[in-house]
Amino acid sequence: FLNFSNKTKKSVQVKVPLNLNFRENYQKYGAFKISPNTIDVFGPSHILDTLSFVYTNVLNQNDIVQSINSTLKIQLTDDLLSTNDSDINVIQEVARFTQIIKRIPIKLKNIPKSKELIIKPSEVELSYWVAMQDVGKINSSDFIIYCDYNEVDMTENAILNVFIDESKTPSIVQKVKYHPSTVEFIKI
């Protein structure tokens, strides 16, 4: 038996399998770019109906210290499929990162006007990783570390949790950590 079908066209997303290993202190910097990120695939409609994306060859690189700019071949899953774009260009910027450690004061939130709270310690040691070229773009004021007064009534042992406002944390930093994660308090 032979199945006859009209040749049709479908635009599908391109996906790139990655096997990237960076040298110590080097990491990807910015978004991974695929060009074009969608391609037109031609073939029988009964095959195209099940196709939602296509893969390229695996991008394998080790000991990466420089930005990646490579051309990869599209891998079609069936001999009856074809495309006008057989090559895809991929770009990944790479930068050297460094760890920065700063002391950041802890702010107090939701304190009623008639109350005061003394916390100990009053600051945390904050560490983060940032690209060497962005070190000067980050200030201590870019991080908001706080304790919430609303927890005072919930704790029995005079300890408050320390939080970081992740919505205010700069997007160019990674692996943000701070210590301590709890502080003792005295109500006045």
Secondary structure, DSSP 8 states (H G I E B T S, - for coil): ------EEEEEEEEE--EEEEE-TTEEE-S--EEESSEEEEEEEHHHHTT-SEEEE--EEEEEE-S-EEEEEEEE-SSTT-EES--EEEEEE-EEEEEEEEEEEEEEEES--TT--EEEES-EEEEEEEEEGGGGGG--GGG--EEEEGGGGGG-SSSEEE-EE-TTTS-TTEEEEEEE-SEEEEEE-
